[in-house]
Amino acid sequence: MHLSELEKLFKALGNKKRLEIVKLLLENGEMSVGEISEKLDLPLKTASRNLRMLYNAGLLTVKTKKGYVFYSYRPKQAPIIKELPVLLKEHKAPSKKLLSYQEAQLLHPQIKQTFKKLIEEKPKN
């Protein structure tokens, strides 16, 4: 995977609404833009823009049926992305972080910086 592809991927995942879209698609499977917009209370234009960014990052597939556009979560990316469904399913409370401090230590420093808001603080000894 090239650095530019990783950058696109992490930019796509570096937004709370886009993470909510991925979680929604994981829970519901294939959904139309309108359904996603309604469930997340997003303007249609905003939902479409976020879906396009996730699609361009290789996280979603798109299908057209009878004039409607449907998206589903089908990552074409690196192994770390295969863990995303597990991380998002475990993320229930808004205050809970997606990664523990120990898990975050395994990430590349640039990736850690991108996701610093989603990582637990260093435990106090």
Secondary structure by P-SEA (a helix, b strand, c coil): ccaaaaaaaaaaaccaaaaaaaaaaaacccccaaaaaaaacccaaaaaaaaaaaaaaccbbbbbcccbbbbbbbbcccccccaaaaaaaaccccccccccaaaaaaccaaaaaaacccccccccc
